[in-house]
Amino acid sequence: MSEQIRSAENYHRVTSYRRNRLAHHTLDWANQPVAVKPYPTLPRIYLDRNVELPKINYFKMKKNISAGDDSSSPMLNLREISKVFRLTHDVTARAMHGEKPFYYRSVASAGALYPFEIYLAAHNIHGLHQGLYYYNLFEFSLSPLRTAPIPELVQTKKRVLAAFFLTGIFFRSAWKYRDRAYRYVLLDTGHLIENLRLALGALNYSFSIHFDFDDEKAATLLGLDPAKEVCLAVIHLHGNDGVENTTEKTQPLEPLDSDILQASSVSNMEVEYAPILQMHQAGSIGLKLTTGDPAAPAFLKKRKPRWIDPGPMDLPDKKDYFHVLTTRRSRRNFISASVRPEEFYTFFHQIVRSMETGAGILSGSQTCVTIGLLAGEGLPIVPGVHLVDPSSQRLGCVLDGVFLERMAMACLDQMWLKHVAFHLVFLADLACLDRMWGPRGYRVAMMEAGRLGQQAYLAATALGWGACGIGAIYDEEAADLLDLENGEVLLYLIGIGSVKKRRT
Ligand SMILES: Cc1cc2nc3c(=O)[nH]c(=O)nc-3n(C[C@H](O)[C@H](O)[C@H](O)COP(=O)(O)O)c2cc1C
C-alpha cells in the first residue's frame, strides 16, 4: 500500500523526479482543462479595461509598498478595482497554438496551465454591492456568487474594504504534472500573489496577506469543491481611515448551489492524485505558529559563508511598471555575456527588498526559504554557490566553481540553462519547516518561492535581461550538486541572464 503523506518532506520525496525513472505520460488533449470557470448563468459586471493606470517607476516601487501604512489611499470604487486587476492578472499576448488561440498572462505559470483563480469579497467598494465575486480575466468581468454581506475568513483589527481570495485548481496542473502538480499550483499562486502585492502597493493601498484560515469555511464561502479547488491565500485591502474593524452582522454561510461547486471541475476526465489531496489536507490543521523569534535561516546557520557586501546599485532611468509587467515573458534564448556589476547589484537589492518584513509577507518567511545564487563567470562575484542573507543584505560564497552546466543537466537536461549568467535557487530545509510550522508550512514556503520568483522575472525584465522559471528538476541530482543535507531541498530555480534581442 502506498504511504499516507503527512509532511512536506514526505510529499516532496514522493513527487521527486529521478533520471531514467520518469513514468511515460501522454497528454490527453481531448480533455484539456478549461482555462477559466464559466459560471454561464451568472450575470456579469464589466470592469474598465481602459482605466488609466498611474505611471510608476518599477525601480522606485519598493518605497510605495507599505502594508499596514496609514497614509491616505484612494477611495475604493470599481475604477480602482479595475486597476488592481489590470496590474495583477491580465492577458498580455496572444499566439496561435495550432488552430487555437493561446493567451499569455502577466503571471508566469508552469506549463502555462494557470491553475489559479481570484475571487473578490466586496465589503465597502463604491458602485459594487456587498458580496462575493468571481474574476474572469478574459472578459475582464466580475460574476456575483453571493449578494449579501459576507463574513471575513480571517479576523483583522483594521477595517477591510475588500478581500481577495486566491485559489488553486489541482487538475489544471495535474493534467500534465500528475502528483507533482501541487508544487506548481503553489509556486504559480506565489507568482500571482507578488503581482497583487505590487499592485496594491503601487496604488497606495494598505494590505495584509494571510495563509492561515479555516480551509473548510473558505471552501463553503467561495463555493469550491474541496477535492478539486482550494483557497491558498487571502489578501485584505484595508481602509486607511483609522476605523477599526467592527464585526458586522452577517448571515450564517449557506452553501452555494451545486452548479457553482460543479465549476471547480475543469475537464470531463479528471484524475484525483492522492499525494496532492493528502498533502493539502495535512495542512488543514492550520499553521503551527511558534512563539518568539524564528530561528535564523537554517541554511545560513549550518554553513559558514564567506560574506561580501554587495557593491553600489545603478538604478536605470525610469522603467514603467506596467510596461515591465506586460512585457515579462519566459526567455530561453540566453547568450553568454558579462553582467555590469551595478546592474547585478541592482537586481540583488530588488530581490532582497521584497523579502523585508515591511513587504507584507508572513514574518518568518525569510527563515523558511533561503535564496541562493549559482554564479557563472561573467558576474562581479566569484563563480560558485552563494547564499543570500536578507537581514544583513549580504551574499556569501559556500562552494567555489562553475556549476551552471551541471545544474542544467539536473534540470531535466534543459541545456540552454548553462548559458545564463546565474541561477537563482530557492532552498528549504523541509524537516525544519515541518517542525516550525507543521505541514501547512509547505504551502507558505512554496508560495514564497513563487512570489520571489515573480519578482525576479520582473527585475530581470526591467534590466533588459531574460528569465525563466524551472520546476522540472531531478531533485536528488540538484541536492547533491548543491551539497544539501538530509531534508534540505531545491524548491524552485530561475535562470537569469542576457538574451538575444528580439526584433520588435
Ligand atoms: C513554477 C514554474 C515552473 C516552470 N518550469 C519551467 C521549466 O522547467 N522549463 C521551462 O522551459 N519553463 C518553465 N516555466 C516557464 C513557463 O513555461 C512559462 O511561465 C509559461 O509558458 C508562460 O509563459 P510566460 O512566462 O512567457 O508568460 C516555469 C514557470 C513556472 C512559474
The ligand as a Tripos MOL2 file, in Angstrom:
@<TRIPOS>MOLECULE
LIG
   31    33     1     0     0
SMALL
NO_CHARGES

@<TRIPOS>ATOM
      1 C1          6.6930   27.2200  -11.3520 C.3       1 LIG1
      2 C2          7.1740   27.3110  -12.7680 C.ar      1 LIG1
      3 C3          7.9200   26.2880  -13.3240 C.ar      1 LIG1
      4 C4          8.3710   26.3860  -14.6410 C.ar      1 LIG1
      5 N1          9.1790   25.3840  -15.1420 N.ar      1 LIG1
      6 C5          9.6780   25.5110  -16.4020 C.ar      1 LIG1
      7 C6         10.6210   24.5450  -16.9000 C.ar      1 LIG1
      8 O1         11.0020   23.6000  -16.2090 O.2       1 LIG1
      9 N2         11.0860   24.7310  -18.1530 N.ar      1 LIG1
     10 C7         10.7170   25.7820  -18.9530 C.ar      1 LIG1
     11 O2         11.1920   25.8940  -20.0790 O.2       1 LIG1
     12 N3          9.8230   26.7270  -18.4970 N.ar      1 LIG1
     13 C8          9.3160   26.6140  -17.2380 C.ar      1 LIG1
     14 N4          8.4740   27.5860  -16.7440 N.ar      1 LIG1
     15 C9          8.0670   28.7350  -17.5830 C.3       1 LIG1
     16 C10         6.6530   28.5390  -18.1240 C.3       1 LIG1
     17 O3          6.6780   27.5900  -19.1550 O.3       1 LIG1
     18 C11         6.0640   29.8730  -18.6040 C.3       1 LIG1
     19 O4          5.8830   30.7070  -17.4910 O.3       1 LIG1
     20 C12         4.7450   29.6900  -19.3180 C.3       1 LIG1
     21 O5          4.9140   29.0130  -20.5260 O.3       1 LIG1
     22 C13         4.0710   31.0230  -19.6070 C.3       1 LIG1
     23 O6          4.8750   31.8220  -20.4150 O.3       1 LIG1
     24 P1          5.3930   33.2500  -19.9630 P.3       1 LIG1
     25 O7          6.1780   33.0720  -18.6790 O.co2     1 LIG1
     26 O8          6.2310   33.7290  -21.1050 O.co2     1 LIG1
     27 O9          4.2070   34.1450  -19.7220 O.co2     1 LIG1
     28 C14         8.0330   27.5180  -15.4210 C.ar      1 LIG1
     29 C15         7.2730   28.5470  -14.8660 C.ar      1 LIG1
     30 C16         6.8630   28.4610  -13.5480 C.ar      1 LIG1
     31 C17         6.0780   29.6040  -12.9440 C.3       1 LIG1
@<TRIPOS>BOND
     1     1     2 1
     2     2     3 ar
     3     2    30 ar
     4     3     4 ar
     5     4     5 ar
     6     4    28 ar
     7     5     6 ar
     8     6     7 ar
     9     6    13 1
    10     7     8 2
    11     7     9 ar
    12     9    10 ar
    13    10    11 2
    14    10    12 ar
    15    12    13 ar
    16    13    14 ar
    17    14    15 1
    18    14    28 ar
    19    15    16 1
    20    16    17 1
    21    16    18 1
    22    18    19 1
    23    18    20 1
    24    20    21 1
    25    20    22 1
    26    22    23 1
    27    23    24 1
    28    24    25 2
    29    24    26 1
    30    24    27 1
    31    28    29 ar
    32    29    30 ar
    33    30    31 1
@<TRIPOS>SUBSTRUCTURE
     1 LIG1         1 GROUP 0 **** ****
